[in-house]
Amino acid sequence: ANNTTMVQHIIHLEYLEEEFTSLMEAYGLKNVVNLTSAAKIRDSATKKQKCTVDDLTDETRQLIEEVYAKDFELGGYQMLTRRRMNKDVEKNAPHS
């Protein structure tokens, strides 16, 4: 692992249509691909999702964070345990 970034652009699945369209426009390419089908597939997969972060053990979360730390950083994603800790804090916070 030499910490060399091999890609120039990262497109997040959650924002596939918007980010892909922006990327194509940046290169002067418009209407190259219709992402409506991809969006439908993404939405369908999301609705059928059975396993969530909450289903992972602490050991599994930690392993994922260690192995994919750079991906979390480059993708702008919050680490799993940190996100879970934030949920716990919100859940235990006094309500006004």
N, C-alpha and C positions, 0 to 999 in steps of 0.2 A: 504494500500500500504506500504509494509515493505521494498521495494527496493531490494528484493531478486530476482536474476536472476534465472529463472526456466529452462533455456536451456543452453547447452554447446556450441552449434554451431548455427550460424545464416547463412542462405543461402539466398542471395538476388535473387529475381526473375529475375532481369536483367542479372545475371551471373549464372543462375541455372545450366547449364551444367558444366561449369568450377568448380564452388564451390562444387557441388555435387560429381563430379568425384574426386576432391582433398580430400574430406571428406572420400569417400569410400576407396581411396588409403591409407589414413592415418590409416584406420582400417584393411588394408590388403584385402580389398574386391574389386575385379575388375570385370567389365562386369556384374554387378548385375542387373542393370536396363538400358534399352535403353532410353535415354532421348530425342531422336530425335522427338518423338511424342509430348512430353511436350514442346519442343522448338517450334514446329510448332503451337501448341495451343497458346503459349505465343505471338509469332509473329503475329498470326491472331488476337488475342485480342488487341494487340498494334495498328495494322492497323485500327481496327474498333473503336478505342477509340474515344468517342465523348466529354467527359468531361475532361478538363485539369485544372491545378492549376489556370490558368488565368480566368476560369469560376467561381471560388469561390469568395464569398464576403470577405471583410477584416475580418468581424466578424466570418465567417466560418473558415477561415484560422487560426485565433487566437484561436478559440475553438479547432481545430485539434491539434495545437501546444501545447496547455495546456494539453489536454487529453493524447496525444501520445508523450510527450516530451522525456520520457525515451526510447521509441522505436526509435525516431529519433537519439538520442545519441548512443544507442547500435548498431543501424544499420549503423551508419556513414553517415546519411542523413542530409543535410542542411535544416534548418527550412524554411517553405514555404515563410514567409514574407521576410526573409533575402535573399532568392534566387530571389524573385521578386524585392527587392531593388537593388540587383546587376545587374539585367537586366535593370532596369531603369537608373542606373548609366552608364552602357555600352551604352545604347541608346542615352543618353544625352551627352556623352563624345565627345570632339572635334575629328574629324577624320584628320589624317595627310596625 
